[in-house]
Amino acid sequence: MQSSGTTPSMPTPMASSPSDSMKKWCVANDEALQANTDFVCSSSSGWADCTPIEERGPCFDPNTVRSHASYAMTAYYQANSQNDFNCDFINTGVITVADPSMF
């Protein structure tokens, strides 16, 4: 994905992995979504594997900025211990217990 030139400042990643006892997701709620996706999915960041939201990937559809950003933000959030601050994305993320892939 191409960078929009705006990179959100991100917290330092945590090393531990989340517990499967309480599944939660981080979903997008603002216009900075493309910048969030670009940050998480850039090849230099190494934060997450975003190939599922690339064309022909299993999570490509729906092909919307909101859907792709929610995937990328959740991947980052889950890879970083599901700490609430790892879903902030400069106040553009919100934590939910409803699986967004079900809607």
Secondary structure by P-SEA (a helix, b strand, c coil): cccccccccccccccbbbbccbbbbbbbcccaaaaaaaaaccccccccccccccccccccccccaaaaaaaaaaaaaaacccccccccccccbbbbccccccc
